[in-house]
Every structure is written in C-alpha cells, then in structure tokens.
Amino acid sequence: MHIIISNSSSEAIYTQITNQIKKQIVSEELKEGALLPSIRKLAKDLQISVITTKRAYEELEKEGLVHSVPGKGFFVAAQNQAFLKEKKIKFIEEKLLEVITECHFVGISLDELMDMTKLLYEDQ
C-alpha cells in the first residue's frame, strides 16, 4: 500500500489517507481480504499521529470498505459489485470534472473536448 501525505493540501491528513486507500480499493489494487498495515505501523511509516491513522481506518470502516478483526487488524471488506461499480463511476466523474475545469480555464469548447475524448477513447 502506497500513501503520500501532502502538508500543503487543504485536506485533513486523515482524509488524504482515507481517499487514497479508497482509490486503491476501488481500483482493486487492494484486493478483498488484504490486510492493511497496523494503525501504529502506518502512523510510523507516514510519521503522523496514531490518532490520525485510527480516524482514517474508522472512516473506511464506517463506509464498509474495511472491517476490523480484534487482535488481527483491518482487512479490505468484500465489495458488492454494484457498489464497486458506483464507486468507480464516481471516481471517473471526479476526474472528468477536473478535466472540464481545466478546459474552461484554457478555453477549450465542449465540441473540442468531445472530439479529443472520442479520439482518445477509440485509440484504447
């Protein structure tokens, strides 16, 4: 599991952790049943508070993305396929919104964006 914390981000550190782990679960980089690093190990690796790591894991557990086993740690939970697809769609929508924002900034029209998207899509 790879997590990068940005001290210059406006997002809280626990939110950065939560979002990065979510992305790894949705992209299936972290598979069902995978053991996450212990709260203390992740805190040590990221050089942050154990409380911050604990909060991130608790948020993931509330969302049903991980589950805890007392004495063993946190594991990636089994994902409902419809739920997983919805998460992936939401991820794509967020990325598209970033692209659309950049297009507005640069002055690219919707037609130009659609043409670019079509060309790139067909090349895949």
Number of C-alpha atoms within 10 A of each C-alpha: 11 7 15 10 17 11 9 6 9 8 12 13 20 21 16 18 23 20 16 17 24 21 15 16 22 21 14 11 13 18 16 15 13 14 18 18 14 16 19 15 13 19 17 13 10 15 10 15 15 17 13 17 24 17 17 21 24 18 17 21 17 11 11 14 20 25 20 16 8 7 6 9 13 22 20 22 19 14 16 10 9 9 11 17 13 13 17 16 13 12 16 12 12 12 12 12 12 11 13 16 13 12 15 11 9 9 10 13 12 12 9 12 14 11 12 11 12 11 11 10 9 7 7 5
